[in-house]
Amino acid sequence: MDFRGKVAIVTGSTRGIGLATARMLAAGGAHVAISSRKADACQGVADKLNEEGLSALAIPAHAARDEDLARLVGATIDRFGSLDIVVGNVAINPVFDPLADVAEDSWAKVLDTNVSGPLRLARHAYAYLSRPGGAFVLVSSVNAHFGFVGSGAYGISKAAVEQMVRQLAVEWGPEGLRVNAVCPGTTDTDMIRELADRPGFAELTARSTPLGRIAQPEDIAGSICFLASAKSRHVTGQVLVVDGGQSIMRGQYGPDVKRIRDTSPNSKE
């Protein structure tokens, strides 16, 4: 995809889906702001991309802090002079407890990072996104569409993200701005690796996904870049599910989900 001359911000872009997305955008010619909490990680990714002849700038920022997000957008504009694409990729899932047992502080942290964070990012990006043609893309999860044992807070937060996409699309559309989300299924990221070593996880994934494998970050990044590109110029307010067919096989999980949840690090005795 052609992103020559475009300027992009990708949060959570030092690993996983965010890194794959930032690399794909940069390979297409975009100037990309690399952002995560850790300055050294951001600089390492930016240095590597620049060494490869791509264009990247490290801007560390906490994805839930309003002042950090304001600085992220401002520094991007200061360096590159414009803003065309914003990808909000950061989310946390720190608890695997039943919803009724989730501690109040954990609940608040999930919603602050996964819901309020993207909204703050949207508020700061809105004034600068190029018109027409600016693209704002958030990353959701198939957990937004189903009840999932031990992942209630996360699923609720992602359902809120998807409604945020629809609402922003309605509000921003008249100005030529597009807002969409990609909804990944099970993907090989650090969050999933916490479960991947649990007994039966690999077998369950193969059995419950028609394509028979866990997605790689690049599988998701391609869809994010599509929604950020001119090829999707008449697409807005949509949630693109990229799960290898996992959601159409939902009934195949059965009781195995509880068994895997019960062996997770945060499960209760």
N, C-alpha and C positions, 0 to 999 in steps of 0.2 A: 504493500500500500504506500501511496505517495504522501509523505508529510513534509516535503521540502518547504522550508520557510516557516513552518508552524512552531509554536511554542507551547510546551506541555508541562503540567505539574502532575506528578504521580506520588501519592502518599504511600507509605509503607513499601518503598521501592528498593530496599536493600536486600530483599530475598523473596522467594516464592513468586506468587502471581504478580506482585508489584514490580519486582525486578525484571521478570520476563516481559511485562508490558512496557516498562521504560526502555529496555533494550530494543524491543520491536519498533517502538515509536522513533527512537534515535536512529535505528538502521534505515528507517524510511525517510530520514532527513530532518526530523524534528530536533529542536533544541529542548532538552528535557531537564527539569529541576528534580533532582533526586532527594527524597526526604524520608527520614525516619527519626526516631528519638536520638539515636547515637551518632554523634558527629563523625567519629572515625569510620563507622560503617558507610555513611553517606559519602564521605570523601573517597573511600576505597573504591566504591562503585563508580563514582564520577571519574576518578583517575583512570580506571580501567577502560571505560567507554571512550574517554578522550584519547587515550593511547591507541585505541583502535580507529581513530580518525572520526569519531562521532562527536556530538556536542552535548555536554552535560555539565550541570552545576550542582554542587552539594549545598543543600539548605536544610540543616537539621531542624526538626520541629516536632513537638508533641501534638498528635492528631486530635486531641480533645481540648487543648488549651487555646482559647480565643486569641490571646496575644501572639502565640506562636504561629497560628494560621494566618493572622494579619501580616506578620513578618515574612512568612513563606511567600504569600502572594506579592507583597511589596518588593521583596528582593528579586523575585522572578521578573517583574516589570522593570525594575532598575537595571537588570543585566541585559534582558533581551528586548525590552521595549513594547511588548504586547503579550497577549495570552489568548490561546485558541482552544486548548484542551485541558480539562482537569479530570483526573481519575482519583476518586476517593476509595482507597483500598484497605484502610486500616480497620480491624475489628478484633475483639477479644472474646474468648469463651472460657473464663477461668473456673467455672463450676460445672459439675455433672450431677448435681443433686436434683431431686424432684422439686418442682416449682414452689410448693408450699414450704420447703425446707431451705430455700435460698436466703442467705442472710441479707438484711436490708442494705448493708454497705456494698455487697457484691452485686445486688440488683442495680443499685444506683451507678456503680462503676460501669457495668455492661451498657446501660442505657446512655450514660454520658459519653462513652467512647464510640459506641456503635450507631447512635442516633443523633445526639446533640453535636458530636464531632463533625459528621458530614454536613449538618445544617449550618454550622459555623463556617465551614469551608465554603459552602455555597454562598453564604452572605458576603464573604470577602471576595470571592471570585466574580460575583455577579457584575460588579461595576466595570470590570476590566475585560471580560470575555468578548471576543470579536463579534461584531454584528454586521451582517448575518453570518451564520456558520459556526459559532462557538458551540463546543460540545462539552457536556458535564456528564460523566459516567461514574456510577457507583457500583460497588460489588456487593451483591446480596448472597443468598445461600438457599439451597433446596429446603433447609430447615424452616424457612419462612412459610412453606406450603403444607407442612405436616406437623402433627404432634410427634415429638421424638423423645423417647425416654431419657431423662437426665440432661436435656438441652433446651429447656423451656425458655429461660431468659434470653439465650442467644437467638432462638427462633423468633421470639416476639420482637426483638430488636431488629431483626432482618425484615420481618413483615412491615415494620414501621418505615424502614428504608425504602421499601418498594412503594408504599403509599406516598412517601416524600417525593419520589421520582415522578409519580403521576401528578402530584400537586404542583411541583416546580415546572413541569412540562406545560401545564395549563397557564401558569403565570408568566413564564418566560417566552413561550412560543411566539407571541405577537412581535417580539423583538428579533426573531430569527435565531434564537438559542434553542438547542436541543438537549433534553435530559433523558437518559436511559440507564438501565442497570443490566449487568450480567449476573446470572444466578448459577454459580458452579455447584456441581455435585461433589462427591468425594475426590479431593485433589491432593497430590503429594506435596504438602506444605508442613511446616513445623507443627501447626495445630493438629493436623491429622496424624502425624508421626507419633504423637502421644498415645494414640489408640492403635496404631498400625502394628505394634508389637504384641498387642493383646491376643490371647488365644482365639482363633477363629475369625479374626477380622479380615484377613486377606481372602479367605474362602467365602465369607459372607459377601464381600464386595464383588467378587467374581460371579457369584450366583445371582446377585440382585441387580446387576448391570448388564444389559444386553451386549455391550461391547467387551465385557469381561475383564475390565482393568480399571485401576485408579487413574484419573486424569493427571497429566503433567501440567505444570504452570503455563507452559507455552500453549497448551490447548485452550486455556481460558483467555490468555493474553490476545490470541488472534481475534476472538470475538469482541473483546474490549476495544481493540484497535479498529475493528470494523465499525463499531458504534461511534468511535471518535472520528471516523473518516468521512470524506465527502460521498463515499459509496452508500452511506446510510442517511443521506441528506433529507429524506422525507420520513424518517423514523424518529419518533419522540414519544415519551411517556410509556415506553415498553420495557418489559423484563425478559431478556433472552436467556432461556434455560440452556445450560451447557453442561450436561450431566451424564453423557453417554447412554441416555435412556433410563437412568436410575429411577427417575420419578414415575415412569410408567410401569415399573416393576415393584412399586412400593410394597405391595402385599407379600412379597417374597421374603421380607425381613423376618417376620414372625417373632418367636420368643428369643431368637438369638441376640437381638439388640440388647435385651436386659442382661443377658449373660456377659456380653462384652462390656456394657456399662458397669456392671458389678466388679469387674476386674480392673477398672480404670483407677489412676492414682488418687483421685478425689472421692472415690466411692466410700460409703460408710460401711462399717462392719455390721 
